[in-house]
Structure formats: structure tokens, C-alpha cells
């Protein structure tokens, strides 16, 4: 007897989705080169296939170059940048430990929330949005709370386009025997990220910004000190998926035999895409990549200032890859961004938090950081302002 309930609804008639051709100049994702997309469309292979293992090893070496580190435990977490943040926080922070998070925008506040959910006793420093983290505030907080175990901060705050002094903050933490968690989601491959020079312990990023790869992976790197911390925790990592002591057996192999073992089914084609995106970064060279971001950013800043716009962030700490542009009173946020998208196929991002409706966030990241794209954007904005 058939006990299955028959379907009463007709199946939906759906055609293949064809995305519009956009020039992505927002806060992310960034434009992806056709070579990366082509590689991602290749045949899927097993996540433990010998050729896959070979590709993974090359990918790790290219990530070490991009992070400027020799850290053995350097690999992409299977998830977006927010999952990289979860991986760093949940592996380094233990319940009831006192953690200091320096907040100067949305993503510093998000790190503090993740630390709270990991059971930490979180204290914060607060800086005005658009300003870099004030190292003196951090120093005062450390002096007042000698039991702090970890300092977390954002190197390149995506909500405001400001860069903080990662080297000085990491050095301050090291001088006080405090571990560091550093967000480089928007900075990696856009401006210098020098993990070993900084002495950073746990660092995470994302693929969808200056690496010009589709979102869905989060490169991370952990110092030897951080790895020791993970292996000698007094309590297990609360997330099985993100437990580095387990994930490492897939990315590095068993510590005794070196044999890779299954942890989770890795996103094979996404990793292929990241491999190609990193290969393009390595081929161009970091100095060239950083210079291209600066050159393109300067074109946009000069052009916008000539139209009467002003930048939120002082030039000394302004990110070339993420510009926050204050809107004059005669320019409406939503209507102009809508016209850019619908008439010119150009995407830029709105302001967040206290700057909602008051500024634009213009991404100059990865493949978007090309002078021709800067000119196309400026011409489109100029046309919108005329009509």
C-alpha cells in the first residue's frame, strides 16, 4: 500500500538565472575576473583527491605570501569572513576570560558580540566612527585590567574606511602578554598586511574584497603561540566545525603520519576559485597590487572632490580600497545609488549606523581597482548629478 501523500501543487516553472552585468564598486563583493569564474566552473573532484591536496598546499603557500607570514596553520575556513571571525574568537577565547575589543565601527562591535557569545567577559574601548583606534585608550584599558587575555580589533573598518595601526596595537598587546585577534577582511591584498612583522596571533579575512574572489571562504592564519593556546585549552572549543585542532587534520594532516583526514566536505570549486584569485595576486606581486589600489583610489578621490564631495576619513588613515564619501545637502543618497545601479549597472554601498543616508561607501577593491573603472564611475556620478 502506498502511504506517500501525493503532491497537490504543480512544480514551479523556473528558468536558469542569468545575473546582470554589474560593475561592483561597493563595500563587497568585488568584481571577479573571468579566469576565476572559469576555474570555478571546472569539474568537481573529491575533497581528498591527491590533486586536490596538491592544490590546497599551493593555496596555503600563496596565502602565506599574501598575509606575509610563515605561520604553518594558514588556510581558508569554509564560510564567509564572519565565520573566520568566529573561528578566531572561539578558538582563542575561553569562557569567563577577560577580552578587550577596540571598537571604531560596525565590525569591531560585531567582534565584541561574538566574544560575548563565546562566554568572554568583554570590555571595550570606543572611538568616533571615521577615526582610527586610539592606542592610548587601549593602553589605559589594559593598565586598568591586568587580567585581559586577548585584544581584538579591526585593521580596516569596512563601515567607515579607516585604517588602524595594527603593528602598534599588536606590539602593545605582546608587551603585556596579551594575544591578538585581527580583522583584515577589507585590508588583505589592498594595503600591506604584515602578520609576522606585527606579531599578530589570530588573523582572519574574506575572499570577496581585495582578493576578487566570490564570497564564501575566509582565509585565516594562526601564530605558533595561538596554536599552542588551541591545543592546551582548559575547555573544548564550543564549535565542532571551527575547532582548529580538528580542522588542521584536513589542511595539514595528522601530526604523526601527515595523512589528511576527513573533517567536513570542503567547498572544492570555491577553493579552486580562491587558488586562481591568489595566483593572480602572486603573479602581479603585492607591491603592484597595493600600488594599483592607491592609484585607482586617488583618481576617484580627486574626481569626487572636484564635484564638491568631501571624504569622511583623514588622508593619513584613509583606506584606498574603501572610500567613505560625505554627501552634500543637495545630493540624495538612495535616488542616486538607484540610478547608478539601474541606468549604469554600477553598484556602490550606503552608509551604516550613524552615517546611513549621509555617505556612500565606494569600494576600490581587487578587479574593481582599475583606472578605467574609476573613470566609468566618475562619469556616471557626474551624469546623475546633472539630471
Helices and strands as residue ranges (DSSP letters): E 23-24, H 34-40, H 50-67, E 73-77, H 81-92, E 98-103, H 106-117, E 121-126, H 135-144, E 148-154, E 156-157, E 162-163, H 166-175, E 179-183, H 195-198, E 202-204, E 218-222, H 224-231, H 244-251, H 268-284, H 286-306, E 310-311, G 315-317, E 322-326, H 333-344, E 346-347, E 349-350, G 353-355, E 359-363, G 366-368, H 371-386
